[in-house]
Amino acid sequence: MDGDKATGIRIADELIEQREIFNASEIYHLCGETEKVFGLLQEAAKDRDPALTEMQLSWAMTSLRDDPRWIEILKVMGLPV
């Protein structure tokens, strides 16, 4: 399992380099790195990343939807809460 997590994080980091922040945050979430996820999402919201419009459609992020940080990001992006 640790090898899978390390591979996932490596892939997520590559996505960050390519400015694919939302996709990277999904992988970090699947790796159990919730704080990293919200850090990335908050950064992307600050940059008004249009990919965040996918937030409400992402099955990988379902368990985060009740977190107040999630709701705040939706508000920042002007998305329905």
N, C-alpha and C positions, 0 to 999 in steps of 0.2 A: 504494500500500500504506500509506503513512504516513497518508493520510486515513482509511483503513479502521481503522487502529489508533487514531487520535485519536477517531473515532466510537465505537469499542468502549469505550475508556476513559471517554468521556463517559457512555455508557450504564451502564457499571459503577458510576461515581460516583453516578449517579442511583439505582441499585439500593441502594447503600450508604446513601444518605439515607433510603431506604424500609425499611432494616434487612433487606434481602435479601442478606445477606453471602455465603452460599454461591453464589448465582447470580452475584453480582459477581465472586467469585473465579474462577469458571469462565471468565468473559469475560477477566479479567486474564491467566489462563493462556493462553488462545487468542491474546492479544496479546503473549505472550512475557515477561510480568512476573512471573516465578517468585517473587522475594522478596516482592513485594506479595501474591501469593496466600497464601504461608505466614503472612505477617503477619495477613491477614484471617482465615484459618482458625484461627490460634492465638487471636485475639481472640474469635472465635465459640465456640471450645471453652471458653475461660475463662467465657463467658457461658452455657455449656451450651445453645447454639442447637440446637433439635431438627432443624433443616434439615440438620445435619451427618450425620444418619443416611443421607443420600443419597450420601455420599462414595464408598462402594464401588460404587455403581451408575452413577456418572458416567463416560461414555465420554470426555468432554473432559479428564478428570483422569488417565486411565490412565497416562500417562508419569511421573506423580509418585508412584506407589504404592510404589516402591522407596526413596524418599527417607526417611531416618530421621525427619524432621519429620512426615511423613505418618503413619508408624506411631505416633509419640508422640501425635498428635492422636486417632487411633483409640483408643489406650489411655485417654487423658483422658476421652473420651466413653463409655468402656465398651463399645466396639464390637469385634467379632472382628478379630484382626490377621491 
